[in-house]
Amino acid sequence: MDAQLQRFLLPKAGEPHDVRMLYLIESQHNQQRSRWTERNSITIPAGNEVSFQTYFNAFPASYWRRWSQLDSVILKVDVQGAARVDVFRSKIDASRLAVVGDVVSDDSLEFELSLKQFEDGGWLWFEVTADSDATITAGWYAPHAPKPQIMPDGSEVGPFEAKATIGIPTFNRPADAVAALEALASDPEVDAVIEAIIMPDQGNQHPADEPGYEAVTKHFGDRFYEFRQGNLGGSGGYSRIMYEALGDKTPNSPYILYMDDDIQIEPDSILRALQAARYAKSPMLIGGQMLNLQERSHLHTMGEVIDGHSFMWTAAAHTHYDHDFAEFPLKNRWPQNPDFDVRDMHRRIDVDYNGWWMCTIPRVVAEQIGQPLPLFIKWDDGEYGLRAGKAGFPTASWPGIAIWHMAWSDKDDAIDWQAYFHLRNRLIVAALQHDGDTKGLVRSMQKATAKHLVCMEYSTVAIQNEAMKDFLAGPDHLFDILETSLPRINAMRKQFSDAQVLASASELPKPSGAPGVPTTWTINGPLAGAKKVVWLAKSLKHTVTKENREHHEVPQANLAPINARWFSLGQMDSATVTTADGSGVVFRKRDRDLAKELLKESLKLQKQVAEEFDRLRGEYRAAHPRLTSRAAWSEVFDA
């Protein structure tokens, strides 16, 4: 029997039009809407045309061509009623080409479609024109069962069963954690491939106290494993999952699938991820892409890489953050907005790693390359992807495999307590995985420090200085500070007004104003470069003058995050800035002497990082086997 690779999917009942565009596109000439009562079968009224050239129903042929054992894929379409079914493919430039089609009445169609022409990009999909009311079911299938996979040393492993251990670490999100469990239990086919669910609970608000927990854990029975532990961050949670999945207390699943607790999942993504992993030529990590939880038709990120110069994560080439499939569907070859170039959605995107909001790791990979690093949060997934790649196990961020997650633009993680982990862990991972010089890395740190100081983000610079100190201290203390770093950093931040959140700007006096300072626009257009030079000069001149302390009692402006730019804040002595999630404000107050002190310390530490990086690279690499060993992590988990 042919193995199903990708189910035909329809939106859940009640989804708005923009979300439906991820699943189907109904012709604007249709007189009636299509109907469905279940998610795998649709009734199309007579005369209607429906295209499935959509994110969840088109087949990402270029990814299967590049990474899988398959030379072809089979599309099966069952039609109750009379309809014409046409299959199309796209090229890397989004050109649409007809492949095959036929008229069918109360029968099934089966097309075996070659993957040969998808080396660099392209999708396959089908469209239906109903001659009478027609009910359609469909699916994409493999022409043969998975074959053994080739390990980096040339040996063979597998083939493996479509079975997985799902790991969901949680911290004070009990409702989200229970919702994730309920989503997994809601789909019988997904439920059937789950051998175990491992949930490390690291908070003091427990899922076990949430309505629905008892029923859903009863559903999973002895497949559900909960481990309560201190707050060890994401790396501690995910490492606990891998530690237990590779141990003797849980089933020996061939795949370990990581998921965040604060996501909404399309359950079929789990089945698709397992099939992509099973049919891969060699064992590899299969990552789910991130859709935007606040704007659910938006693909927030297609894939990411590590910049080889600055050693900072960034969007992979030809990708766009927050692509809106409702406004710019796959079929739009020439969109009006160049920031949302649909042609790039037809390229195959190659990545260095995938975020652990959803990532499938073969057991054979985990057994060979070890546990995640003890980094608390940030960069643990990036380092693991880089480590796997160096060991011969690539990563793919796979279209049509996705979860919904809060977008990064709705978080202050570049300036709040997480800024410490961003920088410390970036330096650690660079020492472990970066073989080039540090010029680009240090230069980017210097630029960031200057920007933070101009924007009166003093707490950020202070904890980034602490991050450099902890990096310079070497690898031996990483396990020791795994649970204590966050309380220490939070205590430091309390000393700075820019880290103290007020409920509203209305708690402070009405702004006194900042005449001549731009607060409602951004630097764009043909004169952007000249404008930046002018405003930079004004900001620097203002920064070196003594602040007016009267503005520390009365803010000069109330700024939304989008307007809190360096060219505005750099010319003020104070301002309130709303938090990214809109729930409060911080009162930033310019302090020339404090800025000077922080800058002096930062430049000293950056110089030290550059001078000692080669020595530290040797120390961190020598410690890497121990830091990623089960033995070292057992001292944490079994303490």
Buried (B, 14 or more C-beta within 10 A) or exposed (E): EBBBBBBBBBBEEEBEEBBBBBBBBBEEEBEEEBEBEEBBBBBBBBBBBBBBBBBBBBBBBBBBBBBBBBEBBBBBBBBBBBBBBBBBBBBBEBEBEEBBBEBBEEEEBEBEBBBEBBEBBBBBBBBBBBBBBBBBBBBBBBEEEBBEBBBEEEEEBBBBBBBBBBBBBBBBBBBBBBBBBBBBBEBEBBBEBBBBBBBBBBBEBBBBEBEBBEEBBEBBEEBBBBBEBEBBBBBBBBBBBBBBBBEEEBBEBBBBBBBBBBBBBBBBBBBBBBBBBBBBBBBBBBBBBBBBBEBBBBBBBBBBBBBEEBBBBEBBEBBBBBBBBBBBBBBBBEBEEEEBBBBBBBBBBBBBBBBBBBBBBBBBBBEBBBBBBBBBBBBBBBBBBBBBBEBBBBBBBBBBBBBBBBBBEBBBBBBBBBBBBBBBBBBBBBBBBBEEEBEBBBBBBBEBBBBBBBBBBBBBBBBBBBBBEBBBEBBEEBBEBBBEBBEBBBEBBEEBBBBBBBEEBEEBEEBBEBEEBBBEEEBEEEEEEEBEEEBBEBBEEBBEEEBEEEBBEEBBBBBEBEBBBBBBBBBBBBBBBBBBEEEBBBBBBBBBEBBEBBBEBBEEBBEBBBEBBEEBBEBBEEBBEBBBEBEBBEEBBEE
